[in-house]
C-alpha cells in the first residue's frame, strides 16, 4: 500500500500585529525641517522612511494629490528625523506634510506591521 503525505510549508507568512504610528513636523524653515515619528512600540520608531511633501500649485498627481515630494529622511533610534535643503535651493514658504511609510519589524519573537501615516499640515 502506498501512503501519500502532503507537507505544507508556512514560508514565514505569519500575520503581523498592526501598530499605530504618527509623524509630525516639529520645525521648518528655508534650510531644514525636523520632525518625529511616534508609536506605542519602540521598534516602530527606528529606521522609518519619512518623505517631506510641499503643497504644489502644479496640477500633477503625486502620492498625495496636490503635494510634491521635496525631501526624504530615515528616523534615528529615538524617532527624530531631519531633511536638509539641497545645495542649489532653499525650501520655499508654504504648506508641508510629512509621510512615514509602513514597515514590518521583528520585536522579540513577534512580527509587527508599523502603520504608514500622513502627518498634519504645517506652514513654514
Protein Blocks (a to p, Z undefined) as FASTA:
>chain_A
ZZddddddeklpaccdddddddddfbdcfkbccdddddfblklmgopacddddddfbfcd
cfbghiacfbdcdddfkopacddddfkbccdedddddddddddddehjaccddddddddd
ddZZ
